[in-house]
Amino acid sequence: MGTAVIQRKWHTTAEVAEMLGYGLSKTKMLVITGEIRSVKDGRNRRILPRWVDEYVERRAREVEEEWPA
């Protein structure tokens, strides 16, 4: 029988900052402005992995639109 790997269901703001290679202040600002969606869970903010993906995809689209092929 194999060992089960538990995948995180959501991330902290600090974890998202690390994933994106951003500073914590920039990531918090993205959350505050709504550019990265989050949910308040008690005193903490949590961010679903798909919300990080949505942000990255949106930014990539914006850059692609600025640079026509």
All heavy atoms as TSV, in Angstrom:
chain	resi	resn	atom	element	x	y	z
A	1	MET	N	N	0.846	-1.183	0.000
A	1	MET	CA	C	0.000	0.000	0.000
A	1	MET	C	C	0.888	1.242	0.000
A	1	MET	O	O	1.817	1.343	0.776
A	1	MET	CB	C	-0.896	-0.035	1.236
A	1	MET	CG	C	-1.892	1.086	1.252
A	1	MET	SD	S	-3.002	1.008	2.667
A	1	MET	CE	C	-4.276	-0.031	2.013
A	2	GLY	N	N	0.600	2.202	-0.889
A	2	GLY	CA	C	1.416	3.414	-1.024
A	2	GLY	C	C	1.059	4.476	0.003
A	2	GLY	O	O	0.035	4.409	0.668
A	3	THR	N	N	1.926	5.427	0.095
A	3	THR	CA	C	1.711	6.552	0.986
A	3	THR	C	C	0.882	7.611	0.274
A	3	THR	O	O	1.190	7.992	-0.851
A	3	THR	CB	C	3.060	7.165	1.414
A	3	THR	OG1	O	3.854	6.151	2.003
A	3	THR	CG2	C	2.855	8.289	2.390
A	4	ALA	N	N	-0.167	8.067	0.931
A	4	ALA	CA	C	-1.025	9.098	0.347
A	4	ALA	C	C	-0.343	10.454	0.447
A	4	ALA	O	O	0.259	10.785	1.459
A	4	ALA	CB	C	-2.370	9.143	1.068
A	5	VAL	N	N	-0.420	11.210	-0.637
A	5	VAL	CA	C	0.116	12.565	-0.643
A	5	VAL	C	C	-1.057	13.526	-0.516
A	5	VAL	O	O	-1.982	13.497	-1.322
A	5	VAL	CB	C	0.896	12.847	-1.951
A	5	VAL	CG1	C	1.366	14.287	-1.985
A	5	VAL	CG2	C	2.053	11.878	-2.087
A	6	ILE	N	N	-1.015	14.327	0.511
A	6	ILE	CA	C	-2.090	15.289	0.735
A	6	ILE	C	C	-1.695	16.603	0.076
A	6	ILE	O	O	-0.653	17.174	0.375
A	6	ILE	CB	C	-2.332	15.508	2.240
A	6	ILE	CG1	C	-2.746	14.192	2.887
A	6	ILE	CG2	C	-3.383	16.598	2.458
A	6	ILE	CD1	C	-2.849	14.248	4.389
A	7	GLN	N	N	-2.532	17.046	-0.847
A	7	GLN	CA	C	-2.277	18.320	-1.511
A	7	GLN	C	C	-3.037	19.411	-0.794
A	7	GLN	O	O	-4.175	19.225	-0.375
A	7	GLN	CB	C	-2.701	18.253	-2.973
A	7	GLN	CG	C	-1.820	17.336	-3.785
A	7	GLN	CD	C	-2.038	17.541	-5.268
A	7	GLN	OE1	O	-3.165	17.664	-5.719
A	7	GLN	NE2	N	-0.955	17.589	-6.005
A	8	ARG	N	N	-2.379	20.551	-0.662
A	8	ARG	CA	C	-3.002	21.679	0.023
A	8	ARG	C	C	-4.193	22.172	-0.778
A	8	ARG	O	O	-4.146	22.248	-1.995
A	8	ARG	CB	C	-1.980	22.789	0.180
A	8	ARG	CG	C	-0.770	22.224	0.893
A	8	ARG	CD	C	-0.016	23.114	1.701
A	8	ARG	NE	N	-0.771	24.081	2.449
A	8	ARG	CZ	C	-0.182	24.927	3.251
A	8	ARG	NH1	N	1.117	24.896	3.373
A	8	ARG	NH2	N	-0.869	25.797	3.919
A	9	LYS	N	N	-5.231	22.525	-0.082
A	9	LYS	CA	C	-6.452	23.015	-0.730
A	9	LYS	C	C	-6.400	24.511	-0.982
A	9	LYS	O	O	-7.024	25.012	-1.905
A	9	LYS	CB	C	-7.688	22.687	0.122
A	9	LYS	CG	C	-7.862	21.202	0.360
A	9	LYS	CD	C	-8.043	20.457	-0.937
A	9	LYS	CE	C	-8.241	18.991	-0.658
A	9	LYS	NZ	N	-8.216	18.178	-1.855
A	10	TRP	N	N	-5.656	25.225	-0.130
A	10	TRP	CA	C	-5.458	26.644	-0.361
A	10	TRP	C	C	-4.181	27.105	0.278
A	10	TRP	O	O	-3.543	26.362	1.016
A	10	TRP	CB	C	-6.624	27.492	0.038
A	10	TRP	CG	C	-7.262	27.278	1.384
A	10	TRP	CD1	C	-6.745	26.663	2.482
A	10	TRP	CD2	C	-8.564	27.705	1.749
A	10	TRP	NE1	N	-7.639	26.693	3.497
A	10	TRP	CE2	C	-8.769	27.326	3.085
A	10	TRP	CE3	C	-9.562	28.391	1.077
A	10	TRP	CZ2	C	-9.948	27.610	3.756
A	10	TRP	CZ3	C	-10.733	28.652	1.756
A	10	TRP	CH2	C	-10.917	28.269	3.069
A	11	HIS	N	N	-3.785	28.333	-0.054
A	11	HIS	CA	C	-2.472	28.845	0.330
A	11	HIS	C	C	-2.601	30.137	1.119
A	11	HIS	O	O	-3.582	30.866	0.984
A	11	HIS	CB	C	-1.620	29.115	-0.909
A	11	HIS	CG	C	-1.457	27.931	-1.790
A	11	HIS	ND1	N	-0.707	26.845	-1.449
A	11	HIS	CD2	C	-1.969	27.654	-3.009
A	11	HIS	CE1	C	-0.744	25.949	-2.411
A	11	HIS	NE2	N	-1.513	26.418	-3.377
A	12	THR	N	N	-1.565	30.428	1.896
A	12	THR	CA	C	-1.475	31.712	2.575
A	12	THR	C	C	-0.951	32.751	1.585
A	12	THR	O	O	-0.409	32.404	0.525
A	12	THR	CB	C	-0.514	31.647	3.769
A	12	THR	OG1	O	0.807	31.411	3.279
A	12	THR	CG2	C	-0.912	30.559	4.757
A	13	THR	N	N	-1.072	34.006	1.957
A	13	THR	CA	C	-0.543	35.079	1.122
A	13	THR	C	C	0.966	34.933	0.961
A	13	THR	O	O	1.502	35.132	-0.132
A	13	THR	CB	C	-0.895	36.447	1.734
A	13	THR	OG1	O	-2.309	36.493	1.957
A	13	THR	CG2	C	-0.510	37.586	0.812
A	14	ALA	N	N	1.652	34.547	2.029
A	14	ALA	CA	C	3.112	34.364	1.968
A	14	ALA	C	C	3.484	33.235	1.009
A	14	ALA	O	O	4.459	33.347	0.255
A	14	ALA	CB	C	3.664	34.082	3.361
A	15	GLU	N	N	2.723	32.156	1.013
A	15	GLU	CA	C	2.999	31.048	0.095
A	15	GLU	C	C	2.793	31.475	-1.355
A	15	GLU	O	O	3.580	31.104	-2.238
A	15	GLU	CB	C	2.108	29.848	0.434
A	15	GLU	CG	C	2.472	29.185	1.740
A	15	GLU	CD	C	1.435	28.201	2.228
A	15	GLU	OE1	O	0.259	28.273	1.816
A	15	GLU	OE2	O	1.811	27.355	3.062
A	16	VAL	N	N	1.754	32.253	-1.597
A	16	VAL	CA	C	1.494	32.734	-2.959
A	16	VAL	C	C	2.609	33.679	-3.406
A	16	VAL	O	O	3.070	33.611	-4.543
A	16	VAL	CB	C	0.101	33.392	-3.049
A	16	VAL	CG1	C	-0.095	34.073	-4.395
A	16	VAL	CG2	C	-0.985	32.360	-2.809
A	17	ALA	N	N	3.067	34.533	-2.504
A	17	ALA	CA	C	4.176	35.429	-2.836
A	17	ALA	C	C	5.391	34.611	-3.261
A	17	ALA	O	O	6.044	34.922	-4.263
A	17	ALA	CB	C	4.521	36.311	-1.635
A	18	GLU	N	N	5.689	33.559	-2.528
A	18	GLU	CA	C	6.819	32.683	-2.855
A	18	GLU	C	C	6.614	32.017	-4.216
A	18	GLU	O	O	7.532	31.971	-5.034
A	18	GLU	CB	C	6.965	31.624	-1.759
A	18	GLU	CG	C	8.043	30.611	-2.011
A	18	GLU	CD	C	9.432	31.159	-1.770
A	18	GLU	OE1	O	9.576	32.164	-1.046
A	18	GLU	OE2	O	10.378	30.566	-2.318
A	19	MET	N	N	5.411	31.526	-4.469
A	19	MET	CA	C	5.116	30.863	-5.753
A	19	MET	C	C	5.319	31.796	-6.932
A	19	MET	O	O	5.828	31.387	-7.974
A	19	MET	CB	C	3.665	30.366	-5.781
A	19	MET	CG	C	3.407	29.106	-5.048
A	19	MET	SD	S	1.717	28.549	-5.377
A	19	MET	CE	C	0.892	29.181	-3.949
A	20	LEU	N	N	4.878	33.049	-6.767
A	20	LEU	CA	C	4.936	34.011	-7.868
A	20	LEU	C	C	6.278	34.720	-7.970
A	20	LEU	O	O	6.542	35.410	-8.950
A	20	LEU	CB	C	3.816	35.045	-7.709
A	20	LEU	CG	C	2.386	34.515	-7.804
A	20	LEU	CD1	C	1.396	35.633	-7.495
A	20	LEU	CD2	C	2.114	33.904	-9.165
A	21	GLY	N	N	7.107	34.573	-6.940
A	21	GLY	CA	C	8.384	35.281	-6.932
A	21	GLY	C	C	8.211	36.758	-6.614
A	21	GLY	O	O	9.032	37.580	-7.005
A	22	TYR	N	N	7.123	37.092	-5.925
A	22	TYR	CA	C	6.821	38.457	-5.531
A	22	TYR	C	C	7.154	38.639	-4.055
A	22	TYR	O	O	7.226	37.678	-3.299
A	22	TYR	CB	C	5.331	38.771	-5.699
A	22	TYR	CG	C	4.814	38.850	-7.114
A	22	TYR	CD1	C	3.453	38.907	-7.347
A	22	TYR	CD2	C	5.651	38.873	-8.212
A	22	TYR	CE1	C	2.942	38.995	-8.631
A	22	TYR	CE2	C	5.149	38.964	-9.504
A	22	TYR	CZ	C	3.791	39.025	-9.702
A	22	TYR	OH	O	3.289	39.112	-10.959
A	23	GLY	N	N	7.273	39.891	-3.648
A	23	GLY	CA	C	7.396	40.192	-2.234
A	23	GLY	C	C	6.038	40.070	-1.562
A	23	GLY	O	O	4.988	40.117	-2.214
A	24	LEU	N	N	6.066	39.925	-0.256
A	24	LEU	CA	C	4.827	39.790	0.496
A	24	LEU	C	C	3.966	41.056	0.381
A	24	LEU	O	O	2.748	40.962	0.227
A	24	LEU	CB	C	5.129	39.473	1.963
A	24	LEU	CG	C	3.930	39.195	2.858
A	24	LEU	CD1	C	3.082	38.051	2.301
A	24	LEU	CD2	C	4.394	38.886	4.268
A	25	SER	N	N	4.584	42.220	0.400
A	25	SER	CA	C	3.829	43.480	0.305
A	25	SER	C	C	3.086	43.575	-1.022
A	25	SER	O	O	1.909	43.963	-1.060
A	25	SER	CB	C	4.756	44.685	0.446
A	25	SER	OG	O	5.322	44.711	1.722
A	26	LYS	N	N	3.763	43.222	-2.118
A	26	LYS	CA	C	3.112	43.276	-3.434
A	26	LYS	C	C	1.948	42.291	-3.484
A	26	LYS	O	O	0.871	42.614	-3.985
A	26	LYS	CB	C	4.109	42.956	-4.539
A	26	LYS	CG	C	3.439	42.911	-5.914
A	26	LYS	CD	C	4.395	42.667	-7.035
A	26	LYS	CE	C	3.624	42.569	-8.338
A	26	LYS	NZ	N	4.144	43.428	-9.362
A	27	THR	N	N	2.160	41.101	-2.949
A	27	THR	CA	C	1.107	40.086	-2.980
A	27	THR	C	C	-0.085	40.518	-2.133
A	27	THR	O	O	-1.235	40.360	-2.549
A	27	THR	CB	C	1.656	38.739	-2.495
A	27	THR	OG1	O	2.804	38.407	-3.279
A	27	THR	CG2	C	0.626	37.636	-2.644
A	28	LYS	N	N	0.178	41.095	-0.981
A	28	LYS	CA	C	-0.923	41.595	-0.148
A	28	LYS	C	C	-1.695	42.689	-0.878
A	28	LYS	O	O	-2.920	42.754	-0.789
A	28	LYS	CB	C	-0.390	42.121	1.183
A	28	LYS	CG	C	-0.002	41.017	2.137
A	28	LYS	CD	C	0.467	41.584	3.466
A	28	LYS	CE	C	0.798	40.486	4.449
A	28	LYS	NZ	N	1.220	41.017	5.754
A	29	MET	N	N	-0.990	43.551	-1.597
A	29	MET	CA	C	-1.654	44.610	-2.353
A	29	MET	C	C	-2.532	44.013	-3.458
A	29	MET	O	O	-3.650	44.491	-3.696
A	29	MET	CB	C	-0.632	45.579	-2.947
A	29	MET	CG	C	-1.268	46.787	-3.602
A	29	MET	SD	S	-2.363	47.750	-2.533
A	29	MET	CE	C	-1.221	48.351	-1.321
A	30	LEU	N	N	-2.051	42.974	-4.129
A	30	LEU	CA	C	-2.858	42.309	-5.155
A	30	LEU	C	C	-4.120	41.714	-4.551
A	30	LEU	O	O	-5.187	41.731	-5.181
A	30	LEU	CB	C	-2.035	41.222	-5.859
A	30	LEU	CG	C	-0.882	41.714	-6.723
A	30	LEU	CD1	C	-0.008	40.546	-7.171
A	30	LEU	CD2	C	-1.393	42.494	-7.918
A	31	VAL	N	N	-4.026	41.204	-3.342
A	31	VAL	CA	C	-5.195	40.653	-2.647
A	31	VAL	C	C	-6.148	41.784	-2.255
A	31	VAL	O	O	-7.349	41.703	-2.485
A	31	VAL	CB	C	-4.757	39.822	-1.416
A	31	VAL	CG1	C	-5.941	39.498	-0.522
A	31	VAL	CG2	C	-4.060	38.539	-1.866
A	32	ILE	N	N	-5.606	42.857	-1.691
A	32	ILE	CA	C	-6.429	43.989	-1.248
A	32	ILE	C	C	-7.192	44.600	-2.422
A	32	ILE	O	O	-8.374	44.943	-2.298
A	32	ILE	CB	C	-5.558	45.056	-0.555
A	32	ILE	CG1	C	-5.094	44.535	0.802
A	32	ILE	CG2	C	-6.307	46.376	-0.399
A	32	ILE	CD1	C	-4.007	45.387	1.442
A	33	THR	N	N	-6.525	44.730	-3.572
A	33	THR	CA	C	-7.170	45.339	-4.742
A	33	THR	C	C	-8.075	44.369	-5.492
A	33	THR	O	O	-8.767	44.771	-6.418
A	33	THR	CB	C	-6.114	45.894	-5.719
A	33	THR	OG1	O	-5.281	44.810	-6.166
A	33	THR	CG2	C	-5.276	46.984	-5.066
A	34	GLY	N	N	-8.035	43.103	-5.105
A	34	GLY	CA	C	-8.897	42.109	-5.748
A	34	GLY	C	C	-8.308	41.491	-7.001
A	34	GLY	O	O	-8.984	40.726	-7.683
A	35	GLU	N	N	-7.064	41.826	-7.327
A	35	GLU	CA	C	-6.450	41.228	-8.516
A	35	GLU	C	C	-6.210	39.739	-8.319
A	35	GLU	O	O	-6.235	38.970	-9.274
A	35	GLU	CB	C	-5.151	41.940	-8.867
A	35	GLU	CG	C	-5.390	43.330	-9.403
A	35	GLU	CD	C	-4.139	43.932	-9.998
A	35	GLU	OE1	O	-3.585	43.324	-10.933
A	35	GLU	OE2	O	-3.726	44.997	-9.516
A	36	ILE	N	N	-5.955	39.351	-7.082
A	36	ILE	CA	C	-5.915	37.934	-6.715
A	36	ILE	C	C	-7.045	37.729	-5.719
A	36	ILE	O	O	-7.104	38.396	-4.688
A	36	ILE	CB	C	-4.569	37.528	-6.078
A	36	ILE	CG1	C	-3.431	37.662	-7.084
A	36	ILE	CG2	C	-4.649	36.093	-5.556
A	36	ILE	CD1	C	-2.067	37.317	-6.527
A	37	ARG	N	N	-7.959	36.837	-6.051
A	37	ARG	CA	C	-9.081	36.584	-5.159
A	37	ARG	C	C	-8.611	35.866	-3.899
A	37	ARG	O	O	-7.644	35.112	-3.928
A	37	ARG	CB	C	-10.142	35.729	-5.859
A	37	ARG	CG	C	-10.830	36.470	-6.971
A	37	ARG	CD	C	-12.102	35.804	-7.393
A	37	ARG	NE	N	-11.830	34.532	-8.069
A	37	ARG	CZ	C	-12.769	33.635	-8.320
A	37	ARG	NH1	N	-14.004	33.827	-7.927
A	37	ARG	NH2	N	-12.466	32.532	-8.966
A	38	SER	N	N	-9.332	36.107	-2.815
A	38	SER	CA	C	-9.006	35.447	-1.556
A	38	SER	C	C	-10.274	35.356	-0.714
A	38	SER	O	O	-11.282	35.981	-1.015
A	38	SER	CB	C	-7.932	36.224	-0.801
A	38	SER	OG	O	-8.439	37.456	-0.335
A	39	VAL	N	N	-10.177	34.565	0.336
A	39	VAL	CA	C	-11.276	34.441	1.282
A	39	VAL	C	C	-10.707	34.656	2.680
A	39	VAL	O	O	-9.585	34.241	2.973
A	39	VAL	CB	C	-11.976	33.065	1.153
A	39	VAL	CG1	C	-11.056	31.926	1.519
A	39	VAL	CG2	C	-13.231	33.010	1.990
A	40	LYS	N	N	-11.452	35.353	3.491
A	40	LYS	CA	C	-11.027	35.570	4.877
A	40	LYS	C	C	-11.490	34.369	5.690
A	40	LYS	O	O	-12.659	34.020	5.686
A	40	LYS	CB	C	-11.623	36.862	5.414
A	40	LYS	CG	C	-11.051	37.238	6.750
A	40	LYS	CD	C	-10.905	38.736	6.826
A	40	LYS	CE	C	-10.502	39.128	8.230
A	40	LYS	NZ	N	-9.116	39.376	8.383
A	41	ASP	N	N	-10.547	33.750	6.375
A	41	ASP	CA	C	-10.824	32.577	7.201
A	41	ASP	C	C	-10.333	32.906	8.612
A	41	ASP	O	O	-9.144	32.789	8.902
A	41	ASP	CB	C	-10.093	31.362	6.630
A	41	ASP	CG	C	-10.397	30.095	7.393
A	41	ASP	OD1	O	-11.524	29.962	7.891
A	41	ASP	OD2	O	-9.500	29.238	7.489
A	42	GLY	N	N	-11.262	33.382	9.432
A	42	GLY	CA	C	-10.859	33.862	10.750
A	42	GLY	C	C	-10.050	35.138	10.590
A	42	GLY	O	O	-10.475	36.076	9.935
A	43	ARG	N	N	-8.831	35.130	11.109
A	43	ARG	CA	C	-7.962	36.310	10.996
A	43	ARG	C	C	-7.056	36.247	9.773
A	43	ARG	O	O	-6.265	37.150	9.541
A	43	ARG	CB	C	-7.102	36.419	12.251
A	43	ARG	CG	C	-7.922	36.699	13.490
A	43	ARG	CD	C	-7.079	36.680	14.744
A	43	ARG	NE	N	-5.957	37.606	14.626
A	43	ARG	CZ	C	-4.890	37.580	15.392
A	43	ARG	NH1	N	-4.768	36.687	16.341
A	43	ARG	NH2	N	-3.917	38.455	15.235
A	44	ASN	N	N	-7.152	35.181	9.016
A	44	ASN	CA	C	-6.220	34.952	7.908
A	44	ASN	C	C	-6.901	35.044	6.552
A	44	ASN	O	O	-8.097	34.854	6.434
A	44	ASN	CB	C	-5.590	33.566	8.043
A	44	ASN	CG	C	-4.876	33.404	9.357
A	44	ASN	OD1	O	-3.974	34.158	9.662
A	44	ASN	ND2	N	-5.289	32.428	10.146
A	45	ARG	N	N	-6.091	35.291	5.543
A	45	ARG	CA	C	-6.538	35.261	4.148
A	45	ARG	C	C	-6.058	33.954	3.542
A	45	ARG	O	O	-4.919	33.532	3.770
A	45	ARG	CB	C	-5.940	36.419	3.347
A	45	ARG	CG	C	-6.569	37.727	3.659
A	45	ARG	CD	C	-7.719	37.964	2.706
A	45	ARG	NE	N	-8.571	39.010	3.226
A	45	ARG	CZ	C	-9.827	39.146	2.886
A	45	ARG	NH1	N	-10.373	38.327	2.021
A	45	ARG	NH2	N	-10.556	40.095	3.397
A	46	ARG	N	N	-6.895	33.332	2.755
A	46	ARG	CA	C	-6.532	32.095	2.069
A	46	ARG	C	C	-6.841	32.259	0.589
A	46	ARG	O	O	-7.815	32.911	0.205
A	46	ARG	CB	C	-7.308	30.905	2.632
A	46	ARG	CG	C	-7.011	30.643	4.094
A	46	ARG	CD	C	-5.610	30.120	4.272
A	46	ARG	NE	N	-5.353	29.785	5.653
A	46	ARG	CZ	C	-4.378	30.303	6.367
A	46	ARG	NH1	N	-3.569	31.190	5.831
A	46	ARG	NH2	N	-4.192	29.948	7.609
A	47	ILE	N	N	-5.998	31.636	-0.229
A	47	ILE	CA	C	-6.111	31.788	-1.673
A	47	ILE	C	C	-6.119	30.401	-2.305
A	47	ILE	O	O	-5.198	29.609	-2.090
A	47	ILE	CB	C	-4.935	32.620	-2.217
A	47	ILE	CG1	C	-4.923	33.995	-1.536
A	47	ILE	CG2	C	-5.020	32.742	-3.739
A	47	ILE	CD1	C	-3.646	34.768	-1.717
A	48	LEU	N	N	-7.160	30.122	-3.071
A	48	LEU	CA	C	-7.250	28.829	-3.757
A	48	LEU	C	C	-6.213	28.752	-4.876
A	48	LEU	O	O	-5.950	29.767	-5.539
A	48	LEU	CB	C	-8.641	28.629	-4.354
A	48	LEU	CG	C	-9.784	28.421	-3.362
A	48	LEU	CD1	C	-11.115	28.424	-4.106
A	48	LEU	CD2	C	-9.605	27.126	-2.600
A	49	PRO	N	N	-5.660	27.572	-5.114
A	49	PRO	CA	C	-4.689	27.432	-6.206
A	49	PRO	C	C	-5.233	27.918	-7.545
A	49	PRO	O	O	-4.516	28.553	-8.313
A	49	PRO	CB	C	-4.398	25.931	-6.235
A	49	PRO	CG	C	-4.648	25.479	-4.836
A	49	PRO	CD	C	-5.801	26.327	-4.353
A	50	ARG	N	N	-6.505	27.673	-7.821
A	50	ARG	CA	C	-7.059	28.102	-9.121
A	50	ARG	C	C	-7.104	29.613	-9.227
A	50	ARG	O	O	-7.042	30.165	-10.322
A	50	ARG	CB	C	-8.412	27.454	-9.387
A	50	ARG	CG	C	-9.563	27.994	-8.611
A	50	ARG	CD	C	-10.891	27.386	-9.128
A	50	ARG	NE	N	-12.006	27.889	-8.402
A	50	ARG	CZ	C	-12.591	27.269	-7.387
A	50	ARG	NH1	N	-12.170	26.097	-6.996
A	50	ARG	NH2	N	-13.618	27.814	-6.776
A	51	TRP	N	N	-7.220	30.325	-8.086
A	51	TRP	CA	C	-7.215	31.783	-8.123
A	51	TRP	C	C	-5.830	32.312	-8.472
A	51	TRP	O	O	-5.719	33.336	-9.138
A	51	TRP	CB	C	-7.712	32.363	-6.818
A	51	TRP	CG	C	-9.159	32.059	-6.533
A	51	TRP	CD1	C	-10.104	31.627	-7.428
A	51	TRP	CD2	C	-9.824	32.146	-5.287
A	51	TRP	NE1	N	-11.310	31.454	-6.800
A	51	TRP	CE2	C	-11.173	31.762	-5.482
A	51	TRP	CE3	C	-9.416	32.505	-4.004
A	51	TRP	CZ2	C	-12.103	31.742	-4.448
A	51	TRP	CZ3	C	-10.351	32.487	-2.990
A	51	TRP	CH2	C	-11.680	32.107	-3.208
A	52	VAL	N	N	-4.796	31.617	-8.032
A	52	VAL	CA	C	-3.432	31.990	-8.419
A	52	VAL	C	C	-3.282	31.767	-9.924
A	52	VAL	O	O	-2.770	32.630	-10.646
A	52	VAL	CB	C	-2.383	31.171	-7.649
A	52	VAL	CG1	C	-0.976	31.526	-8.104
A	52	VAL	CG2	C	-2.534	31.371	-6.139
A	53	ASP	N	N	-3.761	30.624	-10.411
A	53	ASP	CA	C	-3.696	30.323	-11.843
A	53	ASP	C	C	-4.457	31.364	-12.658
A	53	ASP	O	O	-3.994	31.793	-13.721
A	53	ASP	CB	C	-4.252	28.924	-12.130
A	53	ASP	CG	C	-3.414	27.816	-11.536
A	53	ASP	OD1	O	-2.226	28.054	-11.220
A	53	ASP	OD2	O	-3.941	26.700	-11.373
A	54	GLU	N	N	-5.638	31.768	-12.181
A	54	GLU	CA	C	-6.425	32.785	-12.888
A	54	GLU	C	C	-5.643	34.088	-13.003
A	54	GLU	O	O	-5.656	34.728	-14.060
A	54	GLU	CB	C	-7.747	33.048	-12.151
A	54	GLU	CG	C	-8.762	31.944	-12.280
A	54	GLU	CD	C	-9.983	32.159	-11.384
A	54	GLU	OE1	O	-10.061	33.212	-10.696
A	54	GLU	OE2	O	-10.852	31.277	-11.360
A	55	TYR	N	N	-4.993	34.483	-11.926
A	55	TYR	CA	C	-4.200	35.717	-11.939
A	55	TYR	C	C	-3.073	35.613	-12.966
A	55	TYR	O	O	-2.882	36.524	-13.776
A	55	TYR	CB	C	-3.632	36.008	-10.548
A	55	TYR	CG	C	-2.607	37.108	-10.563
A	55	TYR	CD1	C	-2.984	38.437	-10.700
A	55	TYR	CD2	C	-1.249	36.822	-10.484
A	55	TYR	CE1	C	-2.044	39.450	-10.751
A	55	TYR	CE2	C	-0.298	37.828	-10.527
A	55	TYR	CZ	C	-0.699	39.138	-10.663
A	55	TYR	OH	O	0.240	40.134	-10.720
A	56	VAL	N	N	-2.349	34.504	-12.954
A	56	VAL	CA	C	-1.227	34.316	-13.878
A	56	VAL	C	C	-1.728	34.315	-15.322
A	56	VAL	O	O	-1.140	34.973	-16.193
A	56	VAL	CB	C	-0.462	33.011	-13.554
A	56	VAL	CG1	C	0.556	32.685	-14.634
A	56	VAL	CG2	C	0.203	33.122	-12.180
A	57	GLU	N	N	-2.818	33.621	-15.580
A	57	GLU	CA	C	-3.379	33.579	-16.941
A	57	GLU	C	C	-3.823	34.968	-17.397
A	57	GLU	O	O	-3.590	35.357	-18.541
A	57	GLU	CB	C	-4.549	32.596	-17.013
A	57	GLU	CG	C	-4.129	31.151	-16.939
A	57	GLU	CD	C	-3.228	30.745	-18.093
A	57	GLU	OE1	O	-3.499	31.149	-19.243
A	57	GLU	OE2	O	-2.244	30.033	-17.831
A	58	ARG	N	N	-4.461	35.708	-16.507
A	58	ARG	CA	C	-4.922	37.064	-16.849
A	58	ARG	C	C	-3.735	37.970	-17.171
A	58	ARG	O	O	-3.746	38.704	-18.155
A	58	ARG	CB	C	-5.760	37.634	-15.703
A	58	ARG	CG	C	-6.432	38.938	-16.032
A	58	ARG	CD	C	-7.432	39.377	-14.980
A	58	ARG	NE	N	-6.852	39.490	-13.647
A	58	ARG	CZ	C	-7.054	38.629	-12.638
A	58	ARG	NH1	N	-7.814	37.569	-12.815
A	58	ARG	NH2	N	-6.477	38.815	-11.469
A	59	ARG	N	N	-2.686	37.902	-16.361
A	59	ARG	CA	C	-1.491	38.720	-16.605
A	59	ARG	C	C	-0.837	38.323	-17.933
A	59	ARG	O	O	-0.400	39.191	-18.695
A	59	ARG	CB	C	-0.492	38.572	-15.463
A	59	ARG	CG	C	-0.911	39.254	-14.192
A	59	ARG	CD	C	-0.989	40.776	-14.333
A	59	ARG	NE	N	0.333	41.312	-14.622
A	59	ARG	CZ	C	0.592	42.230	-15.548
A	59	ARG	NH1	N	-0.375	42.750	-16.264
A	59	ARG	NH2	N	1.813	42.653	-15.750
A	60	ALA	N	N	-0.775	37.024	-18.208
A	60	ALA	CA	C	-0.178	36.553	-19.468
A	60	ALA	C	C	-0.977	37.074	-20.661
A	60	ALA	O	O	-0.403	37.525	-21.653
A	60	ALA	CB	C	-0.112	35.030	-19.481
A	61	ARG	N	N	-2.307	37.042	-20.569
A	61	ARG	CA	C	-3.159	37.567	-21.650
A	61	ARG	C	C	-2.915	39.047	-21.859
A	61	ARG	O	O	-2.832	39.526	-22.995
A	61	ARG	CB	C	-4.638	37.327	-21.342
A	61	ARG	CG	C	-5.167	36.003	-21.814
A	61	ARG	CD	C	-6.697	35.946	-21.810
A	61	ARG	NE	N	-7.307	36.481	-20.604
A	61	ARG	CZ	C	-7.524	35.793	-19.485
A	61	ARG	NH1	N	-7.154	34.528	-19.404
A	61	ARG	NH2	N	-8.106	36.359	-18.446
A	62	GLU	N	N	-2.806	39.789	-20.761
A	62	GLU	CA	C	-2.572	41.232	-20.864
A	62	GLU	C	C	-1.260	41.523	-21.582
A	62	GLU	O	O	-1.188	42.411	-22.430
A	62	GLU	CB	C	-2.555	41.862	-19.466
A	62	GLU	CG	C	-3.913	41.900	-18.802
A	62	GLU	CD	C	-3.839	42.279	-17.328
A	62	GLU	OE1	O	-2.731	42.542	-16.808
A	62	GLU	OE2	O	-4.907	42.312	-16.682
A	63	VAL	N	N	-0.228	40.772	-21.262
A	63	VAL	CA	C	1.074	40.971	-21.897
A	63	VAL	C	C	1.001	40.594	-23.372
A	63	VAL	O	O	1.536	41.296	-24.227
A	63	VAL	CB	C	2.173	40.157	-21.169
A	63	VAL	CG1	C	3.468	40.148	-21.949
A	63	VAL	CG2	C	2.392	40.707	-19.769
A	64	GLU	N	N	0.328	39.486	-23.679
A	64	GLU	CA	C	0.191	39.057	-25.068
A	64	GLU	C	C	-0.565	40.096	-25.893
A	64	GLU	O	O	-0.259	40.306	-27.074
A	64	GLU	CB	C	-0.495	37.699	-25.141
A	64	GLU	CG	C	0.401	36.564	-24.666
A	64	GLU	CD	C	-0.323	35.246	-24.535
A	64	GLU	OE1	O	-1.567	35.205	-24.646
A	64	GLU	OE2	O	0.368	34.240	-24.308
A	65	GLU	N	N	-1.558	40.741	-25.303
A	65	GLU	CA	C	-2.317	41.768	-26.018
A	65	GLU	C	C	-1.466	43.009	-26.286
A	65	GLU	O	O	-1.661	43.706	-27.263
A	65	GLU	CB	C	-3.554	42.149	-25.220
A	65	GLU	CG	C	-4.600	41.049	-25.203
A	65	GLU	CD	C	-5.745	41.308	-24.229
A	65	GLU	OE1	O	-5.741	42.369	-23.557
A	65	GLU	OE2	O	-6.618	40.447	-24.128
A	66	GLU	N	N	-0.499	43.274	-25.394
A	66	GLU	CA	C	0.397	44.417	-25.586
A	66	GLU	C	C	1.429	44.152	-26.674
A	66	GLU	O	O	1.934	45.077	-27.280
A	66	GLU	CB	C	1.135	44.730	-24.274
A	66	GLU	CG	C	0.239	45.255	-23.184
A	66	GLU	CD	C	0.969	45.387	-21.853
A	66	GLU	OE1	O	2.205	45.213	-21.809
A	66	GLU	OE2	O	0.294	45.650	-20.846
A	67	TRP	N	N	1.750	42.887	-26.908
A	67	TRP	CA	C	2.773	42.490	-27.871
A	67	TRP	C	C	2.129	41.695	-29.009
A	67	TRP	O	O	2.143	40.472	-28.988
A	67	TRP	CB	C	3.838	41.621	-27.197
A	67	TRP	CG	C	4.633	42.365	-26.186
A	67	TRP	CD1	C	4.318	42.551	-24.886
A	67	TRP	CD2	C	5.853	43.052	-26.412
A	67	TRP	NE1	N	5.276	43.305	-24.278
A	67	TRP	CE2	C	6.234	43.627	-25.194
A	67	TRP	CE3	C	6.675	43.234	-27.526
A	67	TRP	CZ2	C	7.410	44.373	-25.051
A	67	TRP	CZ3	C	7.827	43.966	-27.377
A	67	TRP	CH2	C	8.188	44.532	-26.154
A	68	PRO	N	N	1.573	42.377	-29.999
A	68	PRO	CA	C	0.938	41.657	-31.103
A	68	PRO	C	C	1.944	40.800	-31.865
A	68	PRO	O	O	3.107	41.171	-32.014
A	68	PRO	CB	C	0.375	42.755	-31.993
A	68	PRO	CG	C	0.898	44.040	-31.494
A	68	PRO	CD	C	1.541	43.811	-30.165
A	69	ALA	N	N	1.462	39.672	-32.326
A	69	ALA	CA	C	2.343	38.731	-33.053
A	69	ALA	C	C	2.673	39.211	-34.444
A	69	ALA	O	O	2.044	39.958	-35.062
A	69	ALA	CB	C	1.673	37.369	-33.131
